[in-house]
């Protein structure tokens, strides 16, 4: 699902799909400051994953 992808200095996001389930993965981190003073990046990151299905479990084929 390339239309849901983004990448930058402070994070990245992308989406993928498997059968009826779509997921969005997101990573965030401190990339440091662009201006003055030059602040170095912090050493941490956060990852989140969100998944959803438009089909109710009772309606899925077995």
Buried (B, 14 or more C-beta within 10 A) or exposed (E): EEEBEEEEEEBBBBBBEEEEEBBBBBBBBBEEEEEEEEEEEEEEEEEEEEEEBEEEEEEEEE
